[in-house]
Amino acid sequence: MEPFILASSSPRRQEILKMLKIPFRVIIPNIDETLTSAIEKEQIPELLAQEKVSAVIRSLPVGQEIQWILGADTVILFNDKIIGKPENHDQAVEYLSALQGNTHTVLTAIVLYNGREKKTISRLCKTNVTFAPMTNEEIEWYVETGEWHGAAGGYRIQSLASCFISKIEGSYSGAVGLPIFELYDILKQEGYSLLE
């Protein structure tokens, strides 16, 4: 299989590519993730994933052959507001206090650059996640684990946060940060076979 460049530092995304046996190397894109209110909220993850891919393309030597670059971005949409990654312990507590006992939407966009055809293809995956009611003690305990670092909404669905998640509607891998069905669908469309 042809190797990918993964435009992400996410260990979860790397684990999923390894599981799929897709060879890859990581180039961490340097982008500004400041969001403008002029963009539709559901378009934000796709825009950021596209920015990551574009930043990697710009960082490569001129004339270098590029086969495949994969970018992804995940945001939380709750009460018509985007919740990103908490900046500190107190913000993580604030986010989880808002999410507990409620349902929110995890939006993950993937953007694949096909170097042969010099084009990008994207998909958006929506997953509804419901937290059971949590006590202040449970929220504090979870935040103390440190899992909130670098995680949209201040939690990792594939880890200890699953103690408090009562329902998932949609793609579990999408909520983790790389929707496997959508990725497979794009790869098939672009003639990249995992069946080798």
HELIX and SHEET records of a PDB file:
HELIX    1   1 PRO A   11  MET A   19  1                                   9    
HELIX    2   2 LYS A   41  GLN A   43  5                                   3    
HELIX    3   3 ILE A   44  SER A   59  1                                  16    
HELIX    4   4 HIS A   89  LEU A   99  1                                  11    
HELIX    5   5 ASN A  136  GLU A  144  1                                   9    
HELIX    6   6 ALA A  152  GLY A  154  5                                   3    
HELIX    7   7 LEU A  160  CYS A  163  5                                   4    
HELIX    8   8 TYR A  172  VAL A  176  1                                   5    
HELIX    9   9 ILE A  180  GLN A  189  1                                  10    
SHEET    1   A 4 PHE A  24  VAL A  26  0                                        
SHEET    2   A 4 PHE A   4  LEU A   6  1                                        
SHEET    3   A 4 TRP A  68  PHE A  78  1                                        
SHEET    4   A 4 LYS A  81  ILE A  83 -1                                        
SHEET    1   B 6 PHE A  24  VAL A  26  0                                        
SHEET    2   B 6 PHE A   4  LEU A   6  1                                        
SHEET    3   B 6 TRP A  68  PHE A  78  1                                        
SHEET    4   B 6 THR A 103  ASN A 114 -1                                        
SHEET    5   B 6 LYS A 119  PHE A 131 -1                                        
SHEET    6   B 6 ILE A 165  GLU A 169 -1                                        
END                                                                             
